[in-house]
Every structure is written in structure tokens, then in C-alpha cells.
Amino acid sequence: MTSPFAANFTPDDAAVLAGQLWVLADPARLRIIHLLAVRGAMANRDLEGPIGLTQPTISHHVRILREAGLIVSTQDGHCILRELDRAALRKLALAIDPAVRR
């Protein structure tokens, strides 16, 4: 399996992916990513208990994950749900290891 970047892994591609890896280097953000992967879309308030952090801290980490393009937000009535951007995570995984299955 080839990388989505093939032979054109540009400095810009590397910068974006390095930023995403930096974002994932935080234990709380990794736990949020894992919960969203296992449970699907969740509201910030639903992340508080399992992660063990306060609402403001969860919001801070969610904002960083969203700005890095790793999660997306959708409106569900009065609630904002967070979910993984699976395409972005797949692209990140393939850049690291092109043998990862699509």
C-alpha cells in the first residue's frame, strides 16, 4: 500500500503532520481520541467523567484537537458533538506507515 503522499511528501505535509503528532503527544488528548474512537460522537460534558478533567480543561483539549483537524464538531439540537475525523487520522497513520490498511 502506498502513502497518500507517494513521492511528494512536501515540507508543508511534514509540518502539518508534525503538528498533529505534537497535539497527540498529550495524554489527555490521546484519551479523548481513544474515547471517541471507541464510543463514537460525544459531547464535552460526556468526556468529563471518563477523562477525569473539568469542563474547561476538556474544552481546551477539544479545541486543540479540532484546530489540528483531528476531530470535527456537529450540532445535535442544543448539544455540540465531537467525533473523530477518520480521514485525517487515516492520512496521519499512512504517512507514518504506508502499510496500514485503508
Secondary structure, 3 states (H helix, E strand, C coil): CCCCCCCCCCHHHHHHHHHHHHHHCCHHHHHHHHHHHHHCCEEHHHHHHHHCCCHHHHHHHHHHHHHCCCEEEEEECCEEEEEECHHHHHHHHHHHCCCCCC
